[in-house]
């Protein structure tokens, strides 16, 4: 249960004193962790340290106002907050610093993120949701400055949805929308555009969000005068202050060293935001940073002597200590004893964490060392092997990579040998690698039974009298079925609500399902994505619409650094099954027809990238994903909304499989691989090639991530012995990725009788107009002539040169 808030009027003075002393001990323990953590980095036991020293007291106040079911979206200085809520022990703090890969010993990230990045476990072992209303929650941190802000917006919006939308099974996620999303950010990071975009959006949307700005007047070495107009974030945000006539923010300014004022400020902020669903900004001023920004440098290099003196005198822990003595809460002697005990607790926790961290590699060393010694004795290269054996033997506390590196190096010297110890060494290397590698590589995608690849295909069905309708009607009617089936599903974006999106794929659905479920959003792609991430982390099934594929660039950092890594960086303990909807391909002009697929494919590993050729296929992907627990990007064909398709009878039920290609035309002479709008051109050309006796097989990729999990393309190449990838991305983009998948992973090179070819767009963006499209991206004539040239090389007599 959440601890009772400290209020002198509600409890006896002795109880009041007890709570204050407990808070102070938490602050001291946290500070000692920071101090000792820095030493661990500087002595080489840890790689990097970034700590929360100087921010302890305001975080105690924030923890007091935080309730079960609430969510935090913060940054890498919130260790005191986590400790105050019992979410981070000293031993776990140091386990994170050392990068212990045991998720039980290092529950924040299983060693995948550097220390200072905090998260709680939202999922059970099988990937199902825990009851998030019965625990305090912290969404997993990311390092990019202000990157936590867009997600914060979504975490807050979820409460608004749960409070206002009926029919959702919210048992594990919300109690009548009473949860607050608490954000934290450093003062310098408020210079980032993501901060301003989020602040504006939250003010418009009126969501229960409390954002704390920890202000120590610096951003690394750069003082506030270079960061913020007027050097004061709350001063320049005064225009956001709500009044009797206008919605906006409640803005609170409080000194970061004043314990009772901080308690009052955070209680007030939590009450307003929770009850009224109003965003609150708390500007916590006059904070310090005793050790500077991080272990990468010293703040003595850039702070004046006067500033350093002021920081020492106004340290929040020191000021709290003075206040406690002045108010007869504790004596100097009592606090000195408490501080001594806290230091011992931290030292003991550090030692225990280091012992846990070194246990696995020490055991590995003990296991492999006898094998290596045996190898040395039996090898003719003993003179080369023995120094490596002695090197490993001399490392008292090795890391895993050191043990494995030496074992693998020794393997080089016995390539031509044949004795039992060699076999033992090979087996040890394989077994150790297979055991350890998942600690660093698991959970990029869902490993639960609801992963997207496990959802089986269901074909669309049609009546004999099935109508031919615009493709957008298939989408619209399928979305209608989705929203009637899944009360937790919602969609939002630019022009998404009132007009039913720019291509009418949501026509009439806002009127039917309401503005909370089919909603318009401002022109702010990064926070549209953030809304989706946050709501998905709280059990809703959002579809975030980015109007055009080119506009995805505004949100790419959030997708790459946050959404794509949530499941991975928490080692499977959090998920955000967000569906991102956009449209692209083959429109005319530089800004609405880009096809940055190569960049998207390489930046968004961890998200399924789906490229349906028509709206029925797209609708099937939405149906599949809503049964899965993974995020995905669906790129609808921008020039396909008015093309005619048959209207299925099983709307909302048919499913397009993910990672599975489709052969849309069989052939024997060459395999043509493409996707999206270009696929339709390839289909057309395949018919024309029959006129010159070239029978092409046409394969629709459908899914770029994952790619052809059944390896069906290599089966086609085995038959045709020729391969061409046609794509509207730039040279070396998605076509190069596809080619590598086919030639290297599927080993299709073994079946080729001709050089594999790619045909892509030009290096520049497409010029405006129909002519611009023709001369910028692969045309039917380009494809025909490229394929024909392959056969001219094979049989010049039968296929004479065209020009």
Buried (B, 14 or more C-beta within 10 A) or exposed (E): EBBEBBEEEEBEEEEBBEBBBBBBBBBBBBBBBBBBBBEBBEEEBBEEBBBBBBBBBBBBBBBBBBBBBBBBBBBBBBBBBBBBBEBBBBBBBBBBBBBBBBBEBBBBBBBBBBBBBBBBBBBEEEBEBBEBBEBBBBBBBBBBBBBBBBBBBBBBBBBBBBBEBEEBEBEBBBBEBBBBBBBBBBBBBBBBEBBBBBBBBBBBBBBBBBBBBBBBBBBBEEBBEEBBEEBBBBEEBEEBBBEEEEEBBBBBBBBBBBBBBBBBBBBBBBEBBBEEBBBBBBBBBBBBBBBBBBBEEEBEEBBEEEBBEBBEEBBBBBBBBEBBBEEEBBEEEEBEEBBEEBBEBBEEBBEBBBEBBBEBBBEBBEEBBEBBBBBBEBBEBEEBBBEBBEBBBEBEEBBBEBBBBBBEEBBEBBEEEEEEBBEBBBEBBEEBEEEBEEBBEBBBBBEBEBBBBEBEEBEBEEEEEBEEBBBBBBBBBBBBBBBEEBBBBBBBBBBBBEEBBBBBBBBEBBEEBBEBBBBBBBEBBBBBBBBBBBBBBBBBBBBBBBBBBBBBBBBBBBBBBBBBBBBBBBBBBBBBBBBBBBBBBBBBBBEBBBBBBBBBBEBBBBBBBBBBBBBBBBBBBBBBBBEBBBBBBBBBBBBBBEBEBBBBEBBBBBBBBBBBBBBBBEBEBBBBBBBBBBBBBBBBBBEBBEEEEBBBBBBBBBBBBBBBEEBBBBBBBBBBBBBBBBBBBBBEBBBBBBBEBBBEEBEBEEBBEBEBBBBBBEEEBBBBEEEBBBEBBBBEEBBBBBBBBBBBEBEEEEBEEEE
